[in-house]
Amino acid sequence: MIPHLLRRAARASAASAFVLASVGLTTPGHAADAPVPGAPDTAAGTGVRGISLTGGGPALRQLSARPTAPFSMVGLTWADSRARLDGTTEVRTRDRLTGVWSAWRALETDVRTPEVGAGAGGSAPRAGTQPLWAGPSDGVQVRVTARPGARAPLPGGLRLELVDPAVVPAASGAPTAPASGTSGTAAPRPAVTPRSGWGADESLVADPPRYSAETKAVFVHHTAGSNDYACAESPDIIRAIFLYHVRSQGWNDIGYQFLVDKCGTVFEGRAGGTDQPVVGAQTYGFNTDTTGVAVLGNYNDAVSSPVLRDAIAAVAAWKLGLYGHDAAGTAELTAAADSGLFEKGQKVVLNRISGHRDGYPTECPGDNLYADLPTIRRLAAVAQAG
């Protein structure tokens, strides 16, 4: 290259470096995108990478905008599963195709880990936010802020989790379920996409499923995050939630027994048999004798559709009907932990089809979907009546 072009290239390179530094971007080889030492397998190739949030003070943690390896889902975890994050977590992500940064988006923090059972292989589970589906991304920025007047500082061991569901495992068989001991029901079994249909890596499920005596109630959830997904992406979203629950939070499997997308497609969640009373990790204090149905999306923002309401009602009618329970009735449950709404050991009467917020202080399943629960109960009762 001739001298004046060399000088022009050098000036351009220096200008680019100044722009990157001024907005907080680093080079693609930034060490912060490396696996976190001591973290439960966050290495490249596993589908999850962790970035430790160490800067800031007791009321603020942040990560400057930076390029990363490809990911599509983001969440935040911390070490003490008993600790709550009393504040807000906001993230921005960079679109891998367009290079455009998103607006700041909040992660839902009012969630808790299971009250019984350890994580995979007996490891202690980590607490975490609900994960956010960002779509194909290659850059991230985060800020975590304690609520003004919060009694406790931000929890220790904060780690940003970047999930790439493109890591698809080889096909493998699902765990076998015990023989069914349930009674019949007038409500037909709905069509359910099996775990193999969304690419569950069964080798990551270390321990066998656990079972309740029956299914007394169904809790309806939303996964929060984005509603701007194509239904063809639903298997990727569910696989990403699975990886987040197992690799990031240390659970044995995905928390929900069923998931439903906005097009009304029902997916098998936690392994163990869709017709069995599998114990999940979905409603703190009430994981025993219940089933969780999680809708992909944020239903504080979105409104449900008839096909979605029909799908939730079909699952609930079938599961409750297996044990002869009226979907429009009520159930007495015993709180297994202090939830903030109920004390451990307290007897609670709830609708057979309830929202997550009925058992735990949370916005889940969103105001719009929660308002639809009377309609869903009515639809389920009709399905049971044949």
Secondary structure, 3 states (H helix, E strand, C coil): CCHHHHHHHHHHHHHHHHHHHHHCCCCCCCHHHCCCCCCCCCCCCCCEEEEECCCCECCEEEEEEEEEEEEEEEEEEECCCCCCCCEEEEEEEEECCCCCECCCEEECCCCCCCCCCCCHHHCCCCEECCCEEEEEEEEEEEEEEECCCCCCCCCCCCEEEEECCCCCCCCCCCCCCCCCCCCCCCCCCCCCECHHHHCCCHHHCCCCCCECCCCCEEEEEECECCCCCCHHHHHHHHHHHHHHHHHHCCCCCCCCCEEECCCCCEEECCCCCCCCCECCCCCCCCCCCEEEEEECECCCCCCCCHHHHHHHHHHHHHHHHCCCCCCCCEEEEECCCCCCCCCCCCEEEEECEEEHHHHCCCCCCCHHHHHCHHHHHHHHHHHHHC
